[in-house]
Amino acid sequence: MNNIRINRAAFIGGAIFHIHSFDTQVAENLYIPVDSSLKEKYEALIPQLEALINDEPDLIANMANMAAALKEAFGFFWVGFYRVEGEQLVLGPFQGPVACTRISYGKGVCGTAWKEKRTLLVPDVDQFPGHIACSSLSRSEIVLPLFSEGEVSALLDIDSDQLDTFSDVDAFYLEKIASLLNF
Ligand code: SME
């Protein structure tokens, strides 16, 4: 990460006043160890995600960077968020191919994770009754509910184009990562 100091000056009443200076954190690269375990990769990623989103109060901006960071770090096929809007989930920030815009309560993997208020690991999407195929290339999936005051307010959904990609290790660390978001 680079710290870029931006200085501003203003021409006020015939004189130049130095009025403001502030730091802007620019994240250029993620550092993910290459020859390392899944656990080590997640542990390298988490402090970088914290640094990216800690000082930013905007939920959508933080979801966007989180989706981009997860896609870049792990090369997942699709990473994104769905937000609860009434009786539906509405597509939020994501990385990957275009996806279904709205999903009803209890429908598909996402609607089921919302209804059951729990993380769902799907090793083979073709074996999940009612799976919604936004892309025919998706083969396995993990969906995590994100809570605000005990209610599901969004979901983190990650798809793989390989079977059986996700494990309890992913569920454990992705829950930690999702908890960095403030609702
Ligand atoms: N497969 C999901 C739909 C969302 S996409 O995977 C992006 C589901 O069954 O709910």
py3Dmol code that shows the C-alpha trace and the ligand (Angstrom):
import py3Dmol

protein = """\
ATOM      1  CA  MET A   1       0.000   0.000   0.000  1.00  0.00           C
ATOM      2  CA  ASN A   2       1.162   3.512  -0.669  1.00  0.00           C
ATOM      3  CA  ASN A   3       0.449   6.532   1.398  1.00  0.00           C
ATOM      4  CA  ILE A   4      -0.147   9.445  -0.884  1.00  0.00           C
ATOM      5  CA  ARG A   5      -0.134  12.821   0.781  1.00  0.00           C
ATOM      6  CA  ILE A   6      -2.331  15.290  -1.003  1.00  0.00           C
ATOM      7  CA  ASN A   7      -1.830  18.955  -0.257  1.00  0.00           C
ATOM      8  CA  ARG A   8      -4.385  21.520  -1.185  1.00  0.00           C
ATOM      9  CA  ALA A   9      -3.979  25.233  -1.439  1.00  0.00           C
ATOM     10  CA  ALA A  10      -6.567  27.879  -2.083  1.00  0.00           C
ATOM     11  CA  PHE A  11      -6.424  31.388  -3.423  1.00  0.00           C
ATOM     12  CA  ILE A  12      -8.460  33.401  -0.964  1.00  0.00           C
ATOM     13  CA  GLY A  13      -8.639  37.204  -0.817  1.00  0.00           C
ATOM     14  CA  GLY A  14      -5.500  37.760  -2.848  1.00  0.00           C
ATOM     15  CA  ALA A  15      -3.284  35.410  -0.862  1.00  0.00           C
ATOM     16  CA  ILE A  16      -2.585  31.727  -1.091  1.00  0.00           C
ATOM     17  CA  PHE A  17      -3.453  29.874   2.068  1.00  0.00           C
ATOM     18  CA  HIS A  18      -2.485  26.334   2.756  1.00  0.00           C
ATOM     19  CA  ILE A  19      -5.844  25.085   3.954  1.00  0.00           C
ATOM     20  CA  HIS A  20      -5.867  21.353   4.035  1.00  0.00           C
ATOM     21  CA  SER A  21      -3.790  18.258   3.890  1.00  0.00           C
ATOM     22  CA  PHE A  22      -4.874  14.688   4.236  1.00  0.00           C
ATOM     23  CA  ASP A  23      -3.733  11.175   3.580  1.00  0.00           C
ATOM     24  CA  THR A  24      -5.390   8.916   1.057  1.00  0.00           C
ATOM     25  CA  GLN A  25      -4.678   5.213   1.360  1.00  0.00           C
ATOM     26  CA  VAL A  26      -4.298   3.669  -2.051  1.00  0.00           C
ATOM     27  CA  ALA A  27      -4.329  -0.109  -2.093  1.00  0.00           C
ATOM     28  CA  GLU A  28      -2.529  -1.225  -5.215  1.00  0.00           C
ATOM     29  CA  ASN A  29      -1.829  -4.849  -4.544  1.00  0.00           C
ATOM     30  CA  LEU A  30      -2.866  -7.677  -2.334  1.00  0.00           C
ATOM     31  CA  TYR A  31      -0.088  -9.837  -0.970  1.00  0.00           C
ATOM     32  CA  ILE A  32      -1.125 -13.483  -0.855  1.00  0.00           C
ATOM     33  CA  PRO A  33       1.617 -16.084  -0.251  1.00  0.00           C
ATOM     34  CA  VAL A  34       1.726 -18.404  -3.256  1.00  0.00           C
ATOM     35  CA  ASP A  35       3.025 -21.704  -1.852  1.00  0.00           C
ATOM     36  CA  SER A  36       0.893 -21.728   1.237  1.00  0.00           C
ATOM     37  CA  SER A  37      -2.131 -23.449   2.685  1.00  0.00           C
ATOM     38  CA  LEU A  38      -5.655 -22.158   2.309  1.00  0.00           C
ATOM     39  CA  LYS A  39      -5.579 -21.187   6.007  1.00  0.00           C
ATOM     40  CA  GLU A  40      -2.364 -19.174   5.517  1.00  0.00           C
ATOM     41  CA  LYS A  41      -3.820 -17.411   2.505  1.00  0.00           C
ATOM     42  CA  TYR A  42      -6.928 -16.366   4.417  1.00  0.00           C
ATOM     43  CA  GLU A  43      -4.771 -15.237   7.350  1.00  0.00           C
ATOM     44  CA  ALA A  44      -2.668 -13.107   5.012  1.00  0.00           C
ATOM     45  CA  LEU A  45      -5.763 -11.618   3.400  1.00  0.00           C
ATOM     46  CA  ILE A  46      -7.734 -10.680   6.543  1.00  0.00           C
ATOM     47  CA  PRO A  47      -5.466  -7.854   7.858  1.00  0.00           C
ATOM     48  CA  GLN A  48      -5.295  -6.392   4.349  1.00  0.00           C
ATOM     49  CA  LEU A  49      -9.080  -6.410   4.116  1.00  0.00           C
ATOM     50  CA  GLU A  50      -9.295  -4.765   7.542  1.00  0.00           C
ATOM     51  CA  ALA A  51      -6.933  -2.029   6.366  1.00  0.00           C
ATOM     52  CA  LEU A  52      -8.997  -1.569   3.202  1.00  0.00           C
ATOM     53  CA  ILE A  53     -12.368  -1.175   4.867  1.00  0.00           C
ATOM     54  CA  ASN A  54     -11.740  -0.051   8.456  1.00  0.00           C
ATOM     55  CA  ASP A  55     -11.882   3.682   7.813  1.00  0.00           C
ATOM     56  CA  GLU A  56     -14.617   3.498   5.179  1.00  0.00           C
ATOM     57  CA  PRO A  57     -18.186   3.681   6.489  1.00  0.00           C
ATOM     58  CA  ASP A  58     -19.899   3.017   3.152  1.00  0.00           C
ATOM     59  CA  LEU A  59     -21.238  -0.553   3.093  1.00  0.00           C
ATOM     60  CA  ILE A  60     -21.490  -0.833  -0.702  1.00  0.00           C
ATOM     61  CA  ALA A  61     -17.901   0.379  -1.191  1.00  0.00           C
ATOM     62  CA  ASN A  62     -16.673  -2.152   1.349  1.00  0.00           C
ATOM     63  CA  MET A  63     -18.686  -4.994  -0.203  1.00  0.00           C
ATOM     64  CA  ALA A  64     -17.219  -4.071  -3.593  1.00  0.00           C
ATOM     65  CA  ASN A  65     -13.630  -4.178  -2.371  1.00  0.00           C
ATOM     66  CA  MET A  66     -14.263  -7.381  -0.432  1.00  0.00           C
ATOM     67  CA  ALA A  67     -15.650  -9.118  -3.529  1.00  0.00           C
ATOM     68  CA  ALA A  68     -12.696  -7.911  -5.615  1.00  0.00           C
ATOM     69  CA  ALA A  69     -10.152  -8.991  -3.000  1.00  0.00           C
ATOM     70  CA  LEU A  70     -11.649 -12.487  -2.632  1.00  0.00           C
ATOM     71  CA  LYS A  71     -11.769 -12.940  -6.408  1.00  0.00           C
ATOM     72  CA  GLU A  72      -8.176 -11.772  -6.786  1.00  0.00           C
ATOM     73  CA  ALA A  73      -6.828 -13.797  -3.859  1.00  0.00           C
ATOM     74  CA  PHE A  74      -8.495 -17.120  -4.669  1.00  0.00           C
ATOM     75  CA  GLY A  75      -9.562 -16.893  -8.317  1.00  0.00           C
ATOM     76  CA  PHE A  76     -13.138 -17.877  -7.505  1.00  0.00           C
ATOM     77  CA  PHE A  77     -15.494 -18.006 -10.500  1.00  0.00           C
ATOM     78  CA  TRP A  78     -18.024 -15.598  -8.948  1.00  0.00           C
ATOM     79  CA  VAL A  79     -17.958 -13.644  -5.680  1.00  0.00           C
ATOM     80  CA  GLY A  80     -20.696 -11.283  -4.636  1.00  0.00           C
ATOM     81  CA  PHE A  81     -23.326 -10.049  -2.276  1.00  0.00           C
ATOM     82  CA  TYR A  82     -27.099 -10.143  -2.239  1.00  0.00           C
ATOM     83  CA  ARG A  83     -28.905  -7.639  -0.003  1.00  0.00           C
ATOM     84  CA  VAL A  84     -32.248  -8.298   1.666  1.00  0.00           C
ATOM     85  CA  GLU A  85     -34.916  -5.944   0.314  1.00  0.00           C
ATOM     86  CA  GLY A  86     -38.343  -6.880   1.682  1.00  0.00           C
ATOM     87  CA  GLU A  87     -39.162 -10.438   0.614  1.00  0.00           C
ATOM     88  CA  GLN A  88     -36.376 -10.630  -1.940  1.00  0.00           C
ATOM     89  CA  LEU A  89     -32.631 -10.684  -2.268  1.00  0.00           C
ATOM     90  CA  VAL A  90     -31.278  -8.046  -4.612  1.00  0.00           C
ATOM     91  CA  LEU A  91     -27.915  -8.355  -6.338  1.00  0.00           C
ATOM     92  CA  GLY A  92     -25.185  -6.247  -4.745  1.00  0.00           C
ATOM     93  CA  PRO A  93     -21.510  -5.652  -5.518  1.00  0.00           C
ATOM     94  CA  PHE A  94     -19.905  -8.636  -7.214  1.00  0.00           C
ATOM     95  CA  GLN A  95     -17.012  -9.854  -9.361  1.00  0.00           C
ATOM     96  CA  GLY A  96     -17.566 -12.343 -12.138  1.00  0.00           C
ATOM     97  CA  PRO A  97     -20.116 -12.967 -14.883  1.00  0.00           C
ATOM     98  CA  VAL A  98     -23.473 -11.180 -14.832  1.00  0.00           C
ATOM     99  CA  ALA A  99     -25.866 -12.791 -12.358  1.00  0.00           C
ATOM    100  CA  CYS A 100     -29.515 -13.129 -11.354  1.00  0.00           C
ATOM    101  CA  THR A 101     -30.796  -9.803 -10.066  1.00  0.00           C
ATOM    102  CA  ARG A 102     -33.482 -10.955  -7.618  1.00  0.00           C
ATOM    103  CA  ILE A 103     -33.977 -14.142  -5.601  1.00  0.00           C
ATOM    104  CA  SER A 104     -37.064 -14.838  -3.491  1.00  0.00           C
ATOM    105  CA  TYR A 105     -37.052 -15.893   0.159  1.00  0.00           C
ATOM    106  CA  GLY A 106     -36.475 -19.644   0.441  1.00  0.00           C
ATOM    107  CA  LYS A 107     -35.492 -20.054  -3.231  1.00  0.00           C
ATOM    108  CA  GLY A 108     -32.170 -21.416  -4.474  1.00  0.00           C
ATOM    109  CA  VAL A 109     -29.100 -21.769  -2.284  1.00  0.00           C
ATOM    110  CA  CYS A 110     -29.159 -18.083  -1.374  1.00  0.00           C
ATOM    111  CA  GLY A 111     -32.845 -17.935  -0.455  1.00  0.00           C
ATOM    112  CA  THR A 112     -32.431 -21.132   1.588  1.00  0.00           C
ATOM    113  CA  ALA A 113     -29.396 -19.781   3.495  1.00  0.00           C
ATOM    114  CA  TRP A 114     -31.493 -16.673   4.242  1.00  0.00           C
ATOM    115  CA  LYS A 115     -34.467 -18.742   5.423  1.00  0.00           C
ATOM    116  CA  GLU A 116     -32.377 -21.155   7.501  1.00  0.00           C
ATOM    117  CA  LYS A 117     -30.048 -18.381   8.768  1.00  0.00           C
ATOM    118  CA  ARG A 118     -26.981 -20.538   8.265  1.00  0.00           C
ATOM    119  CA  THR A 119     -24.002 -21.021   6.015  1.00  0.00           C
ATOM    120  CA  LEU A 120     -24.604 -23.543   3.228  1.00  0.00           C
ATOM    121  CA  LEU A 121     -21.815 -25.504   1.572  1.00  0.00           C
ATOM    122  CA  VAL A 122     -22.903 -27.063  -1.714  1.00  0.00           C
ATOM    123  CA  PRO A 123     -20.287 -29.464  -3.124  1.00  0.00           C
ATOM    124  CA  ASP A 124     -22.328 -30.137  -6.282  1.00  0.00           C
ATOM    125  CA  VAL A 125     -24.937 -27.580  -7.272  1.00  0.00           C
ATOM    126  CA  ASP A 126     -26.765 -30.148  -9.429  1.00  0.00           C
ATOM    127  CA  GLN A 127     -27.565 -32.083  -6.251  1.00  0.00           C
ATOM    128  CA  PHE A 128     -29.118 -29.067  -4.498  1.00  0.00           C
ATOM    129  CA  PRO A 129     -32.889 -29.056  -5.100  1.00  0.00           C
ATOM    130  CA  GLY A 130     -33.953 -25.696  -6.499  1.00  0.00           C
ATOM    131  CA  HIS A 131     -30.431 -24.415  -7.151  1.00  0.00           C
ATOM    132  CA  ILE A 132     -30.618 -21.286  -9.310  1.00  0.00           C
ATOM    133  CA  ALA A 133     -28.069 -21.499 -12.118  1.00  0.00           C
ATOM    134  CA  CYS A 134     -27.082 -17.926 -12.888  1.00  0.00           C
ATOM    135  CA  SER A 135     -24.268 -19.521 -14.884  1.00  0.00           C
ATOM    136  CA  SER A 136     -24.172 -23.063 -16.233  1.00  0.00           C
ATOM    137  CA  LEU A 137     -20.441 -23.088 -15.442  1.00  0.00           C
ATOM    138  CA  SER A 138     -21.011 -22.935 -11.696  1.00  0.00           C
ATOM    139  CA  ARG A 139     -20.379 -26.363 -10.093  1.00  0.00           C
ATOM    140  CA  SER A 140     -20.094 -25.766  -6.335  1.00  0.00           C
ATOM    141  CA  GLU A 141     -21.061 -22.937  -4.049  1.00  0.00           C
ATOM    142  CA  ILE A 142     -20.876 -21.475  -0.534  1.00  0.00           C
ATOM    143  CA  VAL A 143     -23.404 -18.980   0.808  1.00  0.00           C
ATOM    144  CA  LEU A 144     -23.056 -17.140   4.125  1.00  0.00           C
ATOM    145  CA  PRO A 145     -25.759 -15.029   5.763  1.00  0.00           C
ATOM    146  CA  LEU A 146     -24.696 -11.672   7.237  1.00  0.00           C
ATOM    147  CA  PHE A 147     -26.675 -10.478  10.228  1.00  0.00           C
ATOM    148  CA  SER A 148     -27.854  -7.171  11.573  1.00  0.00           C
ATOM    149  CA  GLU A 149     -29.580  -7.301  14.971  1.00  0.00           C
ATOM    150  CA  GLY A 150     -30.232 -11.029  14.603  1.00  0.00           C
ATOM    151  CA  GLU A 151     -31.826 -10.769  11.148  1.00  0.00           C
ATOM    152  CA  VAL A 152     -30.231 -11.644   7.827  1.00  0.00           C
ATOM    153  CA  SER A 153     -29.525  -8.396   5.999  1.00  0.00           C
ATOM    154  CA  ALA A 154     -27.255  -9.683   3.217  1.00  0.00           C
ATOM    155  CA  LEU A 155     -25.566 -12.800   1.895  1.00  0.00           C
ATOM    156  CA  LEU A 156     -22.063 -13.470   0.656  1.00  0.00           C
ATOM    157  CA  ASP A 157     -22.243 -15.934  -2.243  1.00  0.00           C
ATOM    158  CA  ILE A 158     -19.204 -17.573  -3.834  1.00  0.00           C
ATOM    159  CA  ASP A 159     -19.341 -19.921  -6.820  1.00  0.00           C
ATOM    160  CA  SER A 160     -16.669 -22.224  -8.186  1.00  0.00           C
ATOM    161  CA  ASP A 161     -16.461 -23.751 -11.649  1.00  0.00           C
ATOM    162  CA  GLN A 162     -15.071 -26.917 -10.013  1.00  0.00           C
ATOM    163  CA  LEU A 163     -16.901 -29.492  -7.909  1.00  0.00           C
ATOM    164  CA  ASP A 164     -16.393 -29.607  -4.130  1.00  0.00           C
ATOM    165  CA  THR A 165     -14.279 -26.455  -3.864  1.00  0.00           C
ATOM    166  CA  PHE A 166     -15.383 -25.233  -0.443  1.00  0.00           C
ATOM    167  CA  SER A 167     -14.660 -26.671   2.984  1.00  0.00           C
ATOM    168  CA  ASP A 168     -15.156 -25.811   6.643  1.00  0.00           C
ATOM    169  CA  VAL A 169     -11.898 -23.824   6.404  1.00  0.00           C
ATOM    170  CA  ASP A 170     -13.520 -21.520   3.830  1.00  0.00           C
ATOM    171  CA  ALA A 171     -16.679 -21.259   5.926  1.00  0.00           C
ATOM    172  CA  PHE A 172     -14.668 -20.365   9.053  1.00  0.00           C
ATOM    173  CA  TYR A 173     -12.567 -17.642   7.415  1.00  0.00           C
ATOM    174  CA  LEU A 174     -15.300 -16.251   5.180  1.00  0.00           C
ATOM    175  CA  GLU A 175     -17.499 -15.793   8.256  1.00  0.00           C
ATOM    176  CA  LYS A 176     -14.648 -13.823   9.855  1.00  0.00           C
ATOM    177  CA  ILE A 177     -14.246 -11.753   6.685  1.00  0.00           C
ATOM    178  CA  ALA A 178     -17.970 -11.067   6.330  1.00  0.00           C
ATOM    179  CA  SER A 179     -18.106  -9.948   9.982  1.00  0.00           C
ATOM    180  CA  LEU A 180     -15.770  -7.051   9.085  1.00  0.00           C
ATOM    181  CA  LEU A 181     -18.705  -5.356   7.370  1.00  0.00           C
ATOM    182  CA  ASN A 182     -20.764  -2.983   9.498  1.00  0.00           C
ATOM    183  CA  PHE A 183     -24.490  -2.825   8.872  1.00  0.00           C
TER     184      PHE A 183
END
"""
ligand_1 = """\
10
SME
N -26.796 -20.148 -7.283
C -27.466 -19.184 -6.471
C -27.901 -17.986 -7.275
C -26.936 -16.874 -7.265
S -25.623 -17.117 -8.318
O -24.907 -18.303 -7.935
C -24.646 -15.817 -8.411
C -28.683 -19.809 -5.787
O -29.019 -20.944 -6.077
O -29.292 -19.134 -4.969
"""
view = py3Dmol.view(width=600, height=400)
view.addModel(protein, "pdb")
view.setStyle({"model": 0}, {"cartoon": {"style": "trace"}})
view.addModel(ligand_1, "xyz")
view.setStyle({"model": 1}, {"stick": {}})
view.zoomTo()
view.show()
